[in-house]
Amino acid sequence: MYKKILVPLDGSEFGECGLEHVKAVASDDKTSEIVLFRAVEPLSVEDVSRLAVKKDGLLHKAETDNQGEARNYLGKIKRRLTRSGLKAEAVVVDGDAAAEILAYARNNAVDLIVMTTHGRSGASRWFFGSVAERVLQNCPIPILLIAPAGCRIGP
């Protein structure tokens, strides 16, 4: 039914709570392609300031380390899915998570986005924002948004 399923992951256990749902949706049709997706956000002003006072090259190394960690993380998830008989690929991009998810979905014929919400509410949600909410509000593609009770944080 779904040819291409986009699964944004942020490296947290909360993000991975949606993987069982992905397996269930994709298992009906072994031709589905699962795209494990991670956007590596730019370093914060505080990170850049801290690294700027240290030796040259640390800023580039920090960005490279973040991208490498993202690739390794998605690679582990990809291996788990392929051992289950599913087709998966890993994509790492630089930029704002919500904007990059939306751009990838639009430009790559994605049929379904499966993502997990961290379940933040109140001030925490306002302060941290909600990638899931921004994707939901701006995406014409069907989204399976999961907020598993065992994975919620906050009140």
Summary of the structure (lengths in Angstrom):
residues: 155
radius of gyration: 16.4
end to end distance: 36.5
largest distance: 53.8
contacts: 458
relative contact order: 0.21
helix: 49%
strand: 19%
